[in-house]
Amino acid sequence: MGTKPQDISVVIASIVGPPFIDECLESIERQVKDCAAEVIVVACGDSAYAERLTRKFPWVRVIHRAERETVPELRRRGVKEAHGAIVAIVEEHCLAAPDWLRRAMEAHAGGEYGVVGGPVVDYAYKRLRDWVVYFCEYNGYLPPWQDGETYNLGSANIAYSRAVLLKYESCLSQGYWEAGLHPRLIADGVKFRSAPAMVVHHRGPFDYGYYLQQRYWFSRAFAGARRLPASRKLAYFVAAPVVPLLLLARMAQRVLRQRCRVEKFAQSLPLLIPVLFVYVAGEFVGYLAGPGDALLKVE
């Protein structure tokens, strides 16, 4: 596609690899051509993986990173290389709806908003463990959504003004964007918009043991990146034994409010509860000892 300016670029950080990244790219191929967009995959791993992606998807620009890097760092590298005025981010675990890019561009029209994003929809999973992952990871982004200004957007399905991202480049590698970048943007008056029609589907599947490990590392990295006063950390340590129940109550409230897959949520409860205890254990260690190398272990 050359180096001429484009309206929108898609940046995908890839650590897990196939089949996730292949299916993600297949979901956007048609719309990328329709929108004359560019796609950048920052692929972490051996060179053979990056070479395979280049052969199979010649319309994708693959940036190979041999050393293990964090997801935010991989995304930062993609943002730096992008040419689009808008940079759309999607997780490699997700499939984009056929009009995802067009909806992102429509939501950015007029330049009022620096960040737009949409819901993460399930993939009608066959296994309970995949519903567990969905409810734990994306309970804050369940459909249906209302259009309008909001600050509750997740980095699995989001599109930024590239100028905004570059202004805050120093924050892009520092922990997960919801914990580090977004509060900075909000404090500086950058406006966020909910775009209900900008949809991605979380694909799965994940093994339960694998997900428990990932949940711990993610939670530790998330907590370690937050800048909380000592008094709030102390309050968390005291309340830690009941925090899983509070998290479950909040999750249930969101599911019921959205009326989103309530039956599946109820069926998932026996597997959800252990995950929430692991989540709190990760946060506990993160607040107590910092993130360590947890972010490097998140895929």
C-alpha positions in Angstrom: 0.0 0.0 0.0 3.0 2.3 0.0 3.7 5.1 2.5 1.0 7.6 1.4 -1.2 8.9 4.2 -4.2 6.8 5.0 -7.4 7.4 6.9 -7.0 4.4 9.2 -4.5 1.9 10.2 -5.0 -1.4 12.1 -2.4 -2.5 14.6 -2.4 -6.0 16.1 0.0 -7.3 18.6 0.6 -11.0 18.1 2.1 -13.3 20.7 -0.2 -16.4 20.8 -0.1 -16.7 17.0 -2.2 -19.2 15.0 -5.0 -20.0 14.7 -6.0 -16.7 16.4 -4.1 -14.2 14.3 -5.0 -15.9 11.1 -8.7 -15.8 11.8 -8.5 -12.2 13.0 -6.8 -11.1 9.8 -9.2 -13.1 7.7 -12.1 -11.2 9.4 -10.7 -7.8 8.3 -9.3 -8.6 4.8 -12.3 -7.5 2.8 -13.0 -4.3 4.7 -9.3 -3.3 4.8 -9.4 -3.3 1.0 -12.7 -1.4 0.9 -11.4 1.3 3.2 -7.9 1.4 1.7 -6.5 0.8 5.2 -3.2 -0.5 6.2 -2.6 -3.4 8.6 0.4 -3.8 10.8 1.0 -7.0 12.8 3.8 -6.7 15.3 4.7 -10.4 15.7 6.7 -11.6 18.7 8.6 -14.9 18.3 10.8 -16.7 15.8 11.4 -15.4 12.3 9.6 -18.3 10.7 6.4 -17.2 12.3 6.7 -13.7 10.8 7.7 -15.0 7.5 4.7 -17.3 7.4 2.4 -14.4 8.1 4.0 -12.4 5.3 3.5 -15.2 2.8 -0.1 -15.9 3.8 -1.2 -12.3 4.1 0.8 -10.2 1.6 -1.4 -7.2 2.3 -0.2 -7.1 5.9 2.9 -5.3 7.0 4.6 -7.7 9.5 7.1 -6.3 12.0 9.1 -9.0 13.6 10.3 -8.8 17.2 12.6 -11.7 18.1 12.7 -10.9 21.8 9.7 -11.3 24.1 7.9 -8.0 24.5 4.7 -6.9 26.3 1.5 -6.4 24.4 1.6 -2.6 25.1 5.1 -2.4 23.8 4.2 -4.3 20.6 1.3 -2.0 20.1 3.5 1.0 20.6 5.8 -0.1 17.9 2.9 -0.6 15.5 1.5 2.9 16.3 4.9 4.4 15.6 5.0 2.7 12.2 1.4 3.5 11.2 0.4 6.1 8.6 -3.3 6.4 9.3 -4.8 9.4 11.0 -6.8 6.9 13.0 -5.2 3.8 14.6 -7.6 0.9 15.3 -6.6 -1.7 17.8 -8.0 -5.2 18.0 -6.8 -8.2 20.0 -5.6 -11.2 18.0 -8.2 -13.3 19.9 -11.0 -11.4 18.3 -12.9 -11.4 15.0 -14.0 -8.0 13.6 -17.6 -7.5 12.3 -17.7 -6.9 8.5 -18.2 -3.2 8.9 -15.9 -2.7 11.9 -13.5 -0.3 10.2 -16.2 1.8 8.5 -18.0 2.1 11.9 -14.7 3.3 13.5 -14.2 5.9 10.9 -17.8 7.1 11.2 -17.4 7.5 14.9 -14.3 9.6 14.5 -15.8 11.8 11.8 -15.8 15.5 12.8 -12.7 15.1 15.1 -14.6 15.7 18.3 -13.4 12.5 19.9 -9.9 11.3 20.4 -10.9 7.7 21.2 -13.8 5.6 20.1 -14.6 2.0 20.9 -17.3 -0.7 20.8 -18.6 -3.8 22.5 -17.0 -7.2 22.7 -19.5 -9.8 21.7 -19.4 -13.5 22.4 -18.9 -16.2 19.8 -21.7 -18.6 20.9 -19.1 -20.8 22.6 -19.7 -24.5 23.1 -17.6 -24.9 26.2 -18.3 -23.3 29.6 -14.6 -22.5 30.1 -14.8 -20.1 27.1 -17.8 -18.4 28.6 -15.7 -18.0 31.8 -13.0 -16.2 29.9 -15.6 -14.0 28.1 -17.4 -12.9 31.3 -14.1 -12.3 33.3 -12.3 -10.4 30.6 -15.1 -8.4 28.9 -17.9 -8.0 31.5 -17.4 -4.2 31.3 -17.9 -4.2 27.5 -20.9 -6.4 27.0 -23.6 -5.6 24.4 -25.9 -3.7 24.0 -24.3 -0.3 24.1 -25.6 3.2 24.0 -24.0 5.7 21.5 -22.5 8.8 23.2 -19.7 10.0 25.4 -18.2 7.5 27.8 -14.9 6.6 29.4 -15.5 2.8 29.6 -13.7 1.6 26.6 -11.4 -1.5 26.4 -8.3 -2.0 24.3 -9.6 -5.1 22.6 -11.8 -3.0 20.3 -10.8 0.6 20.1 -9.6 3.3 17.7 -7.5 6.3 18.6 -6.5 9.5 16.9 -2.9 8.7 16.0 -1.9 12.3 17.0 -3.3 11.7 20.5 -1.4 8.4 20.8 1.9 10.0 19.7 1.4 12.9 22.1 1.4 10.3 24.9 4.0 7.9 23.5 5.9 7.7 26.7 2.8 6.1 28.3 2.2 3.5 25.7 4.6 0.9 27.1 3.8 1.4 30.7 1.3 -1.3 31.7 -2.1 -1.9 30.2 -3.6 1.1 28.5 -6.9 1.0 30.5 -4.8 1.5 33.7 -2.1 3.8 32.5 -2.9 5.6 29.2 -6.7 6.1 29.5 -6.6 8.0 32.9 -4.0 10.4 31.5 -6.1 11.0 28.4 -9.2 11.6 30.5 -7.4 13.9 32.9 -6.2 16.0 30.0 -9.7 16.3 28.5 -9.5 13.9 25.6 -13.1 12.8 24.8 -14.1 9.1 24.5 -17.1 7.9 22.5 -19.1 4.7 22.6 -19.8 3.3 19.1 -22.4 0.4 19.5 -22.1 -0.7 15.8 -18.3 -1.0 16.1 -18.3 -4.7 17.0 -15.7 -7.4 17.5 -16.4 -11.0 18.6 -14.1 -12.7 21.2 -13.1 -16.0 19.6 -11.6 -18.3 22.1 -11.0 -21.2 22.9 -8.7 -21.4 25.9 -7.9 -24.2 28.3 -9.0 -23.5 31.8 -5.5 -24.1 33.5 -3.9 -21.8 30.9 -6.4 -19.1 31.6 -6.0 -19.3 35.4 -2.3 -18.6 34.9 -3.0 -15.8 32.4 -5.5 -14.3 34.8 -2.9 -14.2 37.6 -0.2 -12.6 35.5 -2.6 -10.0 34.0 -4.0 -9.0 37.4 -0.5 -8.7 38.9 0.6 -6.5 36.0 -2.6 -4.4 36.1 -2.3 -3.8 39.9 1.5 -3.2 39.7 0.9 -0.5 37.0 -1.6 1.5 39.1 -0.4 4.4 41.2 -2.5 4.1 44.3 -1.7 5.8 47.7 -0.6 3.5 50.5 -3.9 4.0 52.3 -5.9 2.5 49.4 -3.5 -0.4 49.0 -3.9 -1.1 52.7 -7.6 -1.1 52.4 -7.4 -3.6 49.6 -5.2 -5.9 51.6 -7.7 -5.9 54.5 -10.7 -6.5 52.2 -9.0 -9.1 49.9 -10.8 -12.1 51.3 -14.2 -10.6 50.3 -13.1 -8.9 47.1 -13.8 -12.0 44.9 -17.4 -11.9 46.1 -17.6 -8.2 45.4 -16.2 -8.7 41.9 -18.7 -11.5 41.3 -21.6 -9.3 42.4 -20.4 -6.5 40.1 -20.1 -8.9 37.2 -23.5 -10.3 37.8 -25.0 -6.8 38.0 -23.5 -5.9 34.6 -24.7 -9.2 33.0 -28.2 -8.6 34.4 -28.3 -5.0 33.5 -27.3 -5.7 29.9 -29.4 -8.9 29.8 -26.5 -10.5 28.1 -26.3 -14.3 28.2 -27.7 -14.5 31.7 -28.2 -18.3 31.5 -24.6 -18.9 30.4 -23.4 -16.7 33.2 -25.3 -18.8 35.7 -23.9 -22.0 34.3 -20.4 -20.7 34.4 -20.4 -19.8 38.1 -18.6 -23.0 39.4 -15.7 -22.1 37.1 -15.9 -18.4 37.5 -15.4 -18.3 41.3 -11.9 -19.9 41.3 -10.8 -17.5 38.6 -11.9 -14.5 40.7 -9.8 -15.8 43.7 -6.8 -16.1 41.4 -7.5 -12.6 40.0 -7.5 -11.2 43.6 -4.3 -13.1 44.4 -2.6 -11.5 41.4 -3.7 -8.0 42.4 -2.6 -8.6 46.0 0.9 -9.5 44.9 1.0 -6.7 42.4 0.1 -4.0 45.0 2.5 -5.6 47.5 5.5 -6.3 45.3 4.9 -4.6 42.0 4.4 -6.1 38.6 7.7 -7.9 38.3 7.9 -9.5 34.9 4.2 -10.3 34.9 3.4 -8.3 31.8 5.9 -10.3 29.8 4.0 -13.5 30.6 0.6 -12.2 29.4 -0.3 -13.4 26.0 
